[in-house]
Amino acid sequence: MKGMFQNKWSVIGIAVFCSILWGSAFPVLKLSYEELQMAPDDTIAKIVFAGMRFLLAGIIVLAFLLFSNPKSILVTRRQFIVLVILGVVQTALQYFFFYNGLAKVTGMQGAILSSSGTFFTVLLAHYYYKNDRMNWKKAVGLIAGFTGIVVANWGQELQLVFTLTGEGYMILAGLTSAIATIMAKELATGIHPFAITGWQLSLGAAILLLIGVPQLSEGAMIFTPFGWGLFIYSALLSAVAFALWYSILKYNNAGEMSMYKFIVPVSGSVLSAMFIPGESLNIFIMAAIALVAVGIIVVNYKGKSQTVDKQELNTERN
């Protein structure tokens, strides 16, 4: 298994596969809303659905860890508090914005807008880390990326549409994701990556369910066999993608791997056009995909000289 996660071509294949899985979440969730007959403005139903999905995903990851590395599933009291905080921010708050925002935008727009988290992470890192300041490549990447986000909102009639509970919530989900990334890097040291994922998904999901279930209206979600299939797939895609992603991150440079995430908005937009009735790729979405892809690649690209310098610095520290 270790060899598979170090082989160049298998690593590329796994990274691409994970990004396609994450991209598939956009059409799957849009189809789930329709199949389960959830009203567009029913915030509680979406909170409960998100809680159910991530609780199942978290349990799957923890179960895998329990069988593969049982000791890693245990955490200290301090670590548990950190995981609760991460659960609130990274799962409960982020996906409150994500699920409700996605209900009011197209699957393709959601795929593009969600990539704002990558750019917010770069901006926050500039102010938080002295060794991760803004440079011209990051500036070009951010300009291209945010231009793509604006272009994604231009409709067929050349009208720029923006609502707080639609496009605004999707961007807030990206901002929350960026904040959670910095928090996880700083607070969750010493915890196994799978344990971080499994616990924060489960704890965040529990919070969503505690808030949503008591307020859930009767008949707010009507599960059909196809609806159950979509639900199980959405949970599995999160569990499998995170498990594989953290496995390749263990043996490969995180910066080099993150450039493959530009496939997420691309695959999300294409799959939405393929599976969601009424959605199709147009010149604005294609332009947005290109701009976001360029932005993320430029932000994450590191020349050979930079990689060598970083490796030498790490060697000196060790």
C-alpha positions, 0 to 999 in steps of 0.5 A: 500500500505504501508503494502505491501511495508513493508511485508517481502515476498512482498518486496522480490517479488517486488525486484526480479520482478524489477531485472527481468524487468531490466534484460529483457532490454538486449534482448529487446534492441538487438531485437529492433535494429534488428527489427527497422533495425538499422545499428550496427555502426549508433550511432545517431539512437541509441541516438534517440531511447534511447531519445525516450524511456527515455522521455516516461519513464520519462513522465510516472513517472512524470504523476504517481507522478502528480496524487499521490503526485502533490506537490512533482513534483515541484522543486526549481531553484537550484534543477532543475539545479541539475536535469539537471546535473543528466540528462546529466550524468545519462541518456544522457552520461550513455546511450550513452555508454550503447546503443552503447556498447550493439550493439557490444556485445552479450546480455549476455555479456552486462548483465554481463558487466553492473554490473561493475557499482555496483563495481565502486560504492563501489570503489568510496564510499571508497574514498568519504565517511569516513564511507564506507571504503574498507574491506576484504568482499568488496575486495573479492566481487570486485575481484570475480565481476571483474573476472566475467567481464573478464570471460564473454569476453572469447568466444567459442574459448577461445579468450579474445576479447575487443573493446573500442566501445563494451565492453569498452563502457559497462564498461564506462556506469557502471562507469558513473552510479556509478558517477551518484549514488554518485552525486544523493546521494549528490546533490539531497537531499530534492527532492522526489525520483520519481521526481528525476527519472522522471525529470532526465529521461525526461531532459536527454532524451531531450538532447539525442533527441536534439543532435540526431534528427537533425543528424538522417538519413532518414530510420535509424529506421523503426518501425513495429508493433512489433518494437513499442511493443518493444519500449513501453515495454522498456519504461514501464519496466524502469518506473515500475521498478523504481517506485516499487524499490523506493517504497520499498526503502522508507520503507526498508534498501537500503543495504539489498535491493541492494543485489537483484540486482545480479538477473539483470545480471542473468536474462539478460543472461538467457533471452538473451539466450532464446529470441536472436537467436544465443545466448546460455548459455555456461560454460564461461557465467555460470561461469561469472554469478556465479562470479558476483552473488557472488561478489555482494552478498559479497559486499552488505552482512551485518551481524546482528551486523553491522545492529544493530550498524548502527541503533543505530548510526542513533538513536543517530544522530536523 
